[in-house]
Amino acid sequence: MVSRSAAVLGMCLAAVVAFRWSAEMAERRPVHKRVWMVQLSSDEYLPGVLTLDFSMKKVASKYALVVMHPRDALSDATMAALRRRGIATKAITMLRAAKTYTGFDARFNHAWTKLLPHGMTEYDRVVELDADMVALQNADELMEMRLEPATMAATHACVCNPKQLAHYPADFRPENCAYTAQHARPATAHLPEHAVPGRFGLALPNGGLQVIDPDAGTFRRLLAVLANATLVASFSHAEQNALRLVFAGRWVALPWVYNGLYTMREAHQPIWNDSLVKIVHYIIEKPWDDALQEHSHLETYRWWWRLQKERLRFEQNMARVSDEVR
């Protein structure tokens, strides 16, 4: 009798956990004024978004992830996958600028839309993330940090050009990189109070993680930049150049651990510490495209695949529990 009661109790507890992942949960979840937000502009990034969402739940963030997506751009299967997991969605109109990137940099054409949350005044705070990120540790302090009006927070862009891309600006060199400046003081490089000021070097924020208090006036200034064909023609890195211009001298630099580009593990080995990374960012090549998967030669890619496999196992178990308690 005791064992049967324990089994029933276990099934009830499992059912409660499963409920958190259901579409019903998405309908009942209150609207938070502070959210994580990620752009999903094509079906091919769905694995990234699902694993990002799973990672946020695993590190017990108190805040919901909202997926902004262009209207009618995603397949029915992708939208259903988001609903099944109780992930909130927000239909948007993509931002465009007076410049079209081609070839290797065609990915930047979707990057302008990462400026959209600056105008989402229905929220008090948006922390925008790229779809090729995962959380390794709780970073809710980004939701709670204080920002002065008309400012934002971000990490510095790494301007070392470690892949030696010939078409990148000539001043993308290690000596201009904020993280190179920290090599002599690795013990404090992860601390917010020791972040290199935003004015350093090329003063270029990385748009992959933005801490935003939406403001209509700031958003209008960003839109004006995007409409200036002469100005935008000089931009090598799309929204990052727009952010540098509009927030010149007014953005708060965060330490590298909140936007740990996987390339920095080698390019900035003196300050990189696996145990300190809060959010890792898979720029350019994506781990879900790696045929070797969890056997990749890149340790950081193996992190992503371990999370992906853990997510799939969890969802399979929850589906099984849901079937059992119906």
ZIVEN-V139016 format. One record per helix or strand of 2 or more residues. SS is the DSSP state (H for helix, E for strand). FROM is the first residue (numbers start at 1). TO is the last residue. Records with the same first field share a line. If there is no record, write none. Layout:
SS = FROM-TO ; FROM-TO
//
This chain:
H = 2-20 ; 23-28 ; 43-58 ; 76-84 ; 103-119 ; 141-144 ; 174-176 ; 180-188 ; 192-194 ; 216-226 ; 229-232 ; 239-246 ; 256-258 ; 264-267 ; 274-276 ; 287-289 ; 293-295 ; 299-325
E = 34-39 ; 65-70 ; 88-92 ; 125-129 ; 133-135 ; 152-156 ; 209-212 ; 251-254 ; 260-261 ; 279-281
//
